[in-house]
Amino acid sequence: MEKVISLLFDIERKANQIIERANIEKNQLYEENEKAIKEMEDKIAEENNAKINILLAQAEQDIEREKQQLIANSEKQLKEIEDNYAKNHDALVDKVFQSIIQI
C-alpha cells in the first residue's frame, strides 16, 4: 500500500512539474507573441508614416505647381490688360470723356 501511495505521490509531483513547465512555456509564448505584435504594430506605424509623408510631399508639390500656374496666369492677364491699355489708351480716354459729357 505504501508503494502505491508513493507511486501516486510521484505521479502527482510529476504532473505538477508538467503543469508548471506548461505554464512557464505558456507565459514565454505569450511574451513572445506580445513582442511580435508590438514589432508588427511599430513596423505598420512606420510604414504608414512613410506613406503619409510621401503623400504630404506630393500634395505640397501639387499645391506649389498650382500656385505657380495661378501666378503665371495672373501675370499674363495683367500683361494683356497693360498692353490693351497701352494700345487703346487714347480711345479709352475718349470713351470715358464722351460718357461723362453725355451724362
Phi and psi in radians as a Rosetta constraint file:
Dihedral C 1 N 2 CA 2 C 2 CIRCULARHARMONIC -1.066 0.35
Dihedral N 2 CA 2 C 2 N 3 CIRCULARHARMONIC -0.607 0.35
Dihedral C 2 N 3 CA 3 C 3 CIRCULARHARMONIC -1.157 0.35
Dihedral N 3 CA 3 C 3 N 4 CIRCULARHARMONIC -0.698 0.35
Dihedral C 3 N 4 CA 4 C 4 CIRCULARHARMONIC -1.151 0.35
Dihedral N 4 CA 4 C 4 N 5 CIRCULARHARMONIC -0.764 0.35
Dihedral C 4 N 5 CA 5 C 5 CIRCULARHARMONIC -1.105 0.35
Dihedral N 5 CA 5 C 5 N 6 CIRCULARHARMONIC -0.727 0.35
Dihedral C 5 N 6 CA 6 C 6 CIRCULARHARMONIC -1.104 0.35
Dihedral N 6 CA 6 C 6 N 7 CIRCULARHARMONIC -0.742 0.35
Dihedral C 6 N 7 CA 7 C 7 CIRCULARHARMONIC -1.118 0.35
Dihedral N 7 CA 7 C 7 N 8 CIRCULARHARMONIC -0.749 0.35
Dihedral C 7 N 8 CA 8 C 8 CIRCULARHARMONIC -1.100 0.35
Dihedral N 8 CA 8 C 8 N 9 CIRCULARHARMONIC -0.710 0.35
Dihedral C 8 N 9 CA 9 C 9 CIRCULARHARMONIC -1.083 0.35
Dihedral N 9 CA 9 C 9 N 10 CIRCULARHARMONIC -0.774 0.35
Dihedral C 9 N 10 CA 10 C 10 CIRCULARHARMONIC -1.091 0.35
Dihedral N 10 CA 10 C 10 N 11 CIRCULARHARMONIC -0.725 0.35
Dihedral C 10 N 11 CA 11 C 11 CIRCULARHARMONIC -1.105 0.35
Dihedral N 11 CA 11 C 11 N 12 CIRCULARHARMONIC -0.766 0.35
Dihedral C 11 N 12 CA 12 C 12 CIRCULARHARMONIC -1.133 0.35
Dihedral N 12 CA 12 C 12 N 13 CIRCULARHARMONIC -0.721 0.35
Dihedral C 12 N 13 CA 13 C 13 CIRCULARHARMONIC -1.099 0.35
Dihedral N 13 CA 13 C 13 N 14 CIRCULARHARMONIC -0.794 0.35
Dihedral C 13 N 14 CA 14 C 14 CIRCULARHARMONIC -1.147 0.35
Dihedral N 14 CA 14 C 14 N 15 CIRCULARHARMONIC -0.659 0.35
Dihedral C 14 N 15 CA 15 C 15 CIRCULARHARMONIC -1.120 0.35
Dihedral N 15 CA 15 C 15 N 16 CIRCULARHARMONIC -0.736 0.35
Dihedral C 15 N 16 CA 16 C 16 CIRCULARHARMONIC -1.115 0.35
Dihedral N 16 CA 16 C 16 N 17 CIRCULARHARMONIC -0.681 0.35
Dihedral C 16 N 17 CA 17 C 17 CIRCULARHARMONIC -1.109 0.35
Dihedral N 17 CA 17 C 17 N 18 CIRCULARHARMONIC -0.744 0.35
Dihedral C 17 N 18 CA 18 C 18 CIRCULARHARMONIC -1.096 0.35
Dihedral N 18 CA 18 C 18 N 19 CIRCULARHARMONIC -0.766 0.35
Dihedral C 18 N 19 CA 19 C 19 CIRCULARHARMONIC -1.112 0.35
Dihedral N 19 CA 19 C 19 N 20 CIRCULARHARMONIC -0.732 0.35
Dihedral C 19 N 20 CA 20 C 20 CIRCULARHARMONIC -1.108 0.35
Dihedral N 20 CA 20 C 20 N 21 CIRCULARHARMONIC -0.774 0.35
Dihedral C 20 N 21 CA 21 C 21 CIRCULARHARMONIC -1.113 0.35
Dihedral N 21 CA 21 C 21 N 22 CIRCULARHARMONIC -0.697 0.35
Dihedral C 21 N 22 CA 22 C 22 CIRCULARHARMONIC -1.094 0.35
Dihedral N 22 CA 22 C 22 N 23 CIRCULARHARMONIC -0.716 0.35
Dihedral C 22 N 23 CA 23 C 23 CIRCULARHARMONIC -1.127 0.35
Dihedral N 23 CA 23 C 23 N 24 CIRCULARHARMONIC -0.713 0.35
Dihedral C 23 N 24 CA 24 C 24 CIRCULARHARMONIC -1.100 0.35
Dihedral N 24 CA 24 C 24 N 25 CIRCULARHARMONIC -0.810 0.35
Dihedral C 24 N 25 CA 25 C 25 CIRCULARHARMONIC -1.096 0.35
Dihedral N 25 CA 25 C 25 N 26 CIRCULARHARMONIC -0.702 0.35
Dihedral C 25 N 26 CA 26 C 26 CIRCULARHARMONIC -1.059 0.35
Dihedral N 26 CA 26 C 26 N 27 CIRCULARHARMONIC -0.773 0.35
Dihedral C 26 N 27 CA 27 C 27 CIRCULARHARMONIC -1.138 0.35
Dihedral N 27 CA 27 C 27 N 28 CIRCULARHARMONIC -0.698 0.35
Dihedral C 27 N 28 CA 28 C 28 CIRCULARHARMONIC -1.116 0.35
Dihedral N 28 CA 28 C 28 N 29 CIRCULARHARMONIC -0.778 0.35
Dihedral C 28 N 29 CA 29 C 29 CIRCULARHARMONIC -1.085 0.35
Dihedral N 29 CA 29 C 29 N 30 CIRCULARHARMONIC -0.704 0.35
Dihedral C 29 N 30 CA 30 C 30 CIRCULARHARMONIC -1.059 0.35
Dihedral N 30 CA 30 C 30 N 31 CIRCULARHARMONIC -0.817 0.35
Dihedral C 30 N 31 CA 31 C 31 CIRCULARHARMONIC -1.117 0.35
Dihedral N 31 CA 31 C 31 N 32 CIRCULARHARMONIC -0.717 0.35
Dihedral C 31 N 32 CA 32 C 32 CIRCULARHARMONIC -1.108 0.35
Dihedral N 32 CA 32 C 32 N 33 CIRCULARHARMONIC -0.732 0.35
Dihedral C 32 N 33 CA 33 C 33 CIRCULARHARMONIC -1.127 0.35
Dihedral N 33 CA 33 C 33 N 34 CIRCULARHARMONIC -0.741 0.35
Dihedral C 33 N 34 CA 34 C 34 CIRCULARHARMONIC -1.080 0.35
Dihedral N 34 CA 34 C 34 N 35 CIRCULARHARMONIC -0.724 0.35
Dihedral C 34 N 35 CA 35 C 35 CIRCULARHARMONIC -1.131 0.35
Dihedral N 35 CA 35 C 35 N 36 CIRCULARHARMONIC -0.774 0.35
Dihedral C 35 N 36 CA 36 C 36 CIRCULARHARMONIC -1.104 0.35
Dihedral N 36 CA 36 C 36 N 37 CIRCULARHARMONIC -0.720 0.35
Dihedral C 36 N 37 CA 37 C 37 CIRCULARHARMONIC -1.113 0.35
Dihedral N 37 CA 37 C 37 N 38 CIRCULARHARMONIC -0.764 0.35
Dihedral C 37 N 38 CA 38 C 38 CIRCULARHARMONIC -1.068 0.35
Dihedral N 38 CA 38 C 38 N 39 CIRCULARHARMONIC -0.774 0.35
Dihedral C 38 N 39 CA 39 C 39 CIRCULARHARMONIC -1.102 0.35
Dihedral N 39 CA 39 C 39 N 40 CIRCULARHARMONIC -0.722 0.35
Dihedral C 39 N 40 CA 40 C 40 CIRCULARHARMONIC -1.103 0.35
Dihedral N 40 CA 40 C 40 N 41 CIRCULARHARMONIC -0.791 0.35
Dihedral C 40 N 41 CA 41 C 41 CIRCULARHARMONIC -1.071 0.35
Dihedral N 41 CA 41 C 41 N 42 CIRCULARHARMONIC -0.745 0.35
Dihedral C 41 N 42 CA 42 C 42 CIRCULARHARMONIC -1.100 0.35
Dihedral N 42 CA 42 C 42 N 43 CIRCULARHARMONIC -0.746 0.35
Dihedral C 42 N 43 CA 43 C 43 CIRCULARHARMONIC -1.118 0.35
Dihedral N 43 CA 43 C 43 N 44 CIRCULARHARMONIC -0.771 0.35
Dihedral C 43 N 44 CA 44 C 44 CIRCULARHARMONIC -1.111 0.35
Dihedral N 44 CA 44 C 44 N 45 CIRCULARHARMONIC -0.754 0.35
Dihedral C 44 N 45 CA 45 C 45 CIRCULARHARMONIC -1.092 0.35
Dihedral N 45 CA 45 C 45 N 46 CIRCULARHARMONIC -0.726 0.35
Dihedral C 45 N 46 CA 46 C 46 CIRCULARHARMONIC -1.112 0.35
Dihedral N 46 CA 46 C 46 N 47 CIRCULARHARMONIC -0.773 0.35
Dihedral C 46 N 47 CA 47 C 47 CIRCULARHARMONIC -1.113 0.35
Dihedral N 47 CA 47 C 47 N 48 CIRCULARHARMONIC -0.735 0.35
Dihedral C 47 N 48 CA 48 C 48 CIRCULARHARMONIC -1.108 0.35
Dihedral N 48 CA 48 C 48 N 49 CIRCULARHARMONIC -0.741 0.35
Dihedral C 48 N 49 CA 49 C 49 CIRCULARHARMONIC -1.098 0.35
Dihedral N 49 CA 49 C 49 N 50 CIRCULARHARMONIC -0.697 0.35
Dihedral C 49 N 50 CA 50 C 50 CIRCULARHARMONIC -1.111 0.35
Dihedral N 50 CA 50 C 50 N 51 CIRCULARHARMONIC -0.761 0.35
Dihedral C 50 N 51 CA 51 C 51 CIRCULARHARMONIC -1.116 0.35
Dihedral N 51 CA 51 C 51 N 52 CIRCULARHARMONIC -0.724 0.35
Dihedral C 51 N 52 CA 52 C 52 CIRCULARHARMONIC -1.093 0.35
Dihedral N 52 CA 52 C 52 N 53 CIRCULARHARMONIC -0.747 0.35
Dihedral C 52 N 53 CA 53 C 53 CIRCULARHARMONIC -1.097 0.35
Dihedral N 53 CA 53 C 53 N 54 CIRCULARHARMONIC -0.687 0.35
Dihedral C 53 N 54 CA 54 C 54 CIRCULARHARMONIC -1.110 0.35
Dihedral N 54 CA 54 C 54 N 55 CIRCULARHARMONIC -0.794 0.35
Dihedral C 54 N 55 CA 55 C 55 CIRCULARHARMONIC -1.105 0.35
Dihedral N 55 CA 55 C 55 N 56 CIRCULARHARMONIC -0.698 0.35
Dihedral C 55 N 56 CA 56 C 56 CIRCULARHARMONIC -1.109 0.35
Dihedral N 56 CA 56 C 56 N 57 CIRCULARHARMONIC -0.735 0.35
Dihedral C 56 N 57 CA 57 C 57 CIRCULARHARMONIC -1.111 0.35
Dihedral N 57 CA 57 C 57 N 58 CIRCULARHARMONIC -0.737 0.35
Dihedral C 57 N 58 CA 58 C 58 CIRCULARHARMONIC -1.113 0.35
Dihedral N 58 CA 58 C 58 N 59 CIRCULARHARMONIC -0.726 0.35
Dihedral C 58 N 59 CA 59 C 59 CIRCULARHARMONIC -1.102 0.35
Dihedral N 59 CA 59 C 59 N 60 CIRCULARHARMONIC -0.738 0.35
Dihedral C 59 N 60 CA 60 C 60 CIRCULARHARMONIC -1.098 0.35
Dihedral N 60 CA 60 C 60 N 61 CIRCULARHARMONIC -0.704 0.35
Dihedral C 60 N 61 CA 61 C 61 CIRCULARHARMONIC -1.128 0.35
Dihedral N 61 CA 61 C 61 N 62 CIRCULARHARMONIC -0.754 0.35
Dihedral C 61 N 62 CA 62 C 62 CIRCULARHARMONIC -1.074 0.35
Dihedral N 62 CA 62 C 62 N 63 CIRCULARHARMONIC -0.764 0.35
Dihedral C 62 N 63 CA 63 C 63 CIRCULARHARMONIC -1.106 0.35
Dihedral N 63 CA 63 C 63 N 64 CIRCULARHARMONIC -0.756 0.35
Dihedral C 63 N 64 CA 64 C 64 CIRCULARHARMONIC -1.123 0.35
Dihedral N 64 CA 64 C 64 N 65 CIRCULARHARMONIC -0.720 0.35
Dihedral C 64 N 65 CA 65 C 65 CIRCULARHARMONIC -1.091 0.35
Dihedral N 65 CA 65 C 65 N 66 CIRCULARHARMONIC -0.794 0.35
Dihedral C 65 N 66 CA 66 C 66 CIRCULARHARMONIC -1.108 0.35
Dihedral N 66 CA 66 C 66 N 67 CIRCULARHARMONIC -0.704 0.35
Dihedral C 66 N 67 CA 67 C 67 CIRCULARHARMONIC -1.071 0.35
Dihedral N 67 CA 67 C 67 N 68 CIRCULARHARMONIC -0.764 0.35
Dihedral C 67 N 68 CA 68 C 68 CIRCULARHARMONIC -1.128 0.35
Dihedral N 68 CA 68 C 68 N 69 CIRCULARHARMONIC -0.662 0.35
Dihedral C 68 N 69 CA 69 C 69 CIRCULARHARMONIC -1.142 0.35
Dihedral N 69 CA 69 C 69 N 70 CIRCULARHARMONIC -0.747 0.35
Dihedral C 69 N 70 CA 70 C 70 CIRCULARHARMONIC -1.085 0.35
Dihedral N 70 CA 70 C 70 N 71 CIRCULARHARMONIC -0.745 0.35
Dihedral C 70 N 71 CA 71 C 71 CIRCULARHARMONIC -1.094 0.35
Dihedral N 71 CA 71 C 71 N 72 CIRCULARHARMONIC -0.781 0.35
Dihedral C 71 N 72 CA 72 C 72 CIRCULARHARMONIC -1.103 0.35
Dihedral N 72 CA 72 C 72 N 73 CIRCULARHARMONIC -0.761 0.35
Dihedral C 72 N 73 CA 73 C 73 CIRCULARHARMONIC -1.112 0.35
Dihedral N 73 CA 73 C 73 N 74 CIRCULARHARMONIC -0.736 0.35
Dihedral C 73 N 74 CA 74 C 74 CIRCULARHARMONIC -1.101 0.35
Dihedral N 74 CA 74 C 74 N 75 CIRCULARHARMONIC -0.754 0.35
Dihedral C 74 N 75 CA 75 C 75 CIRCULARHARMONIC -1.118 0.35
Dihedral N 75 CA 75 C 75 N 76 CIRCULARHARMONIC -0.676 0.35
Dihedral C 75 N 76 CA 76 C 76 CIRCULARHARMONIC -1.123 0.35
Dihedral N 76 CA 76 C 76 N 77 CIRCULARHARMONIC -0.802 0.35
Dihedral C 76 N 77 CA 77 C 77 CIRCULARHARMONIC -1.110 0.35
Dihedral N 77 CA 77 C 77 N 78 CIRCULARHARMONIC -0.730 0.35
Dihedral C 77 N 78 CA 78 C 78 CIRCULARHARMONIC -1.086 0.35
Dihedral N 78 CA 78 C 78 N 79 CIRCULARHARMONIC -0.734 0.35
Dihedral C 78 N 79 CA 79 C 79 CIRCULARHARMONIC -1.089 0.35
Dihedral N 79 CA 79 C 79 N 80 CIRCULARHARMONIC -0.762 0.35
Dihedral C 79 N 80 CA 80 C 80 CIRCULARHARMONIC -1.096 0.35
Dihedral N 80 CA 80 C 80 N 81 CIRCULARHARMONIC -0.722 0.35
Dihedral C 80 N 81 CA 81 C 81 CIRCULARHARMONIC -1.108 0.35
Dihedral N 81 CA 81 C 81 N 82 CIRCULARHARMONIC -0.772 0.35
Dihedral C 81 N 82 CA 82 C 82 CIRCULARHARMONIC -1.123 0.35
Dihedral N 82 CA 82 C 82 N 83 CIRCULARHARMONIC -0.724 0.35
Dihedral C 82 N 83 CA 83 C 83 CIRCULARHARMONIC -1.112 0.35
Dihedral N 83 CA 83 C 83 N 84 CIRCULARHARMONIC -0.755 0.35
Dihedral C 83 N 84 CA 84 C 84 CIRCULARHARMONIC -1.076 0.35
Dihedral N 84 CA 84 C 84 N 85 CIRCULARHARMONIC -0.748 0.35
Dihedral C 84 N 85 CA 85 C 85 CIRCULARHARMONIC -1.096 0.35
Dihedral N 85 CA 85 C 85 N 86 CIRCULARHARMONIC -0.770 0.35
Dihedral C 85 N 86 CA 86 C 86 CIRCULARHARMONIC -1.120 0.35
Dihedral N 86 CA 86 C 86 N 87 CIRCULARHARMONIC -0.693 0.35
Dihedral C 86 N 87 CA 87 C 87 CIRCULARHARMONIC -1.303 0.35
Dihedral N 87 CA 87 C 87 N 88 CIRCULARHARMONIC -0.656 0.35
Dihedral C 87 N 88 CA 88 C 88 CIRCULARHARMONIC -1.968 0.35
Dihedral N 88 CA 88 C 88 N 89 CIRCULARHARMONIC 0.388 0.35
Dihedral C 88 N 89 CA 89 C 89 CIRCULARHARMONIC -0.991 0.35
Dihedral N 89 CA 89 C 89 N 90 CIRCULARHARMONIC -0.898 0.35
Dihedral C 89 N 90 CA 90 C 90 CIRCULARHARMONIC -1.105 0.35
Dihedral N 90 CA 90 C 90 N 91 CIRCULARHARMONIC -0.737 0.35
Dihedral C 90 N 91 CA 91 C 91 CIRCULARHARMONIC -1.146 0.35
Dihedral N 91 CA 91 C 91 N 92 CIRCULARHARMONIC -0.700 0.35
Dihedral C 91 N 92 CA 92 C 92 CIRCULARHARMONIC -1.130 0.35
Dihedral N 92 CA 92 C 92 N 93 CIRCULARHARMONIC -0.711 0.35
Dihedral C 92 N 93 CA 93 C 93 CIRCULARHARMONIC -1.116 0.35
Dihedral N 93 CA 93 C 93 N 94 CIRCULARHARMONIC -0.727 0.35
Dihedral C 93 N 94 CA 94 C 94 CIRCULARHARMONIC -1.113 0.35
Dihedral N 94 CA 94 C 94 N 95 CIRCULARHARMONIC -0.743 0.35
Dihedral C 94 N 95 CA 95 C 95 CIRCULARHARMONIC -1.077 0.35
Dihedral N 95 CA 95 C 95 N 96 CIRCULARHARMONIC -0.768 0.35
Dihedral C 95 N 96 CA 96 C 96 CIRCULARHARMONIC -1.106 0.35
Dihedral N 96 CA 96 C 96 N 97 CIRCULARHARMONIC -0.785 0.35
Dihedral C 96 N 97 CA 97 C 97 CIRCULARHARMONIC -1.073 0.35
Dihedral N 97 CA 97 C 97 N 98 CIRCULARHARMONIC -0.786 0.35
Dihedral C 97 N 98 CA 98 C 98 CIRCULARHARMONIC -1.093 0.35
Dihedral N 98 CA 98 C 98 N 99 CIRCULARHARMONIC -0.686 0.35
Dihedral C 98 N 99 CA 99 C 99 CIRCULARHARMONIC -1.106 0.35
Dihedral N 99 CA 99 C 99 N 100 CIRCULARHARMONIC -0.681 0.35
Dihedral C 99 N 100 CA 100 C 100 CIRCULARHARMONIC -1.213 0.35
Dihedral N 100 CA 100 C 100 N 101 CIRCULARHARMONIC -0.728 0.35
Dihedral C 100 N 101 CA 101 C 101 CIRCULARHARMONIC -1.149 0.35
Dihedral N 101 CA 101 C 101 N 102 CIRCULARHARMONIC -0.687 0.35
Dihedral C 101 N 102 CA 102 C 102 CIRCULARHARMONIC -1.327 0.35
Dihedral N 102 CA 102 C 102 N 103 CIRCULARHARMONIC -0.248 0.35
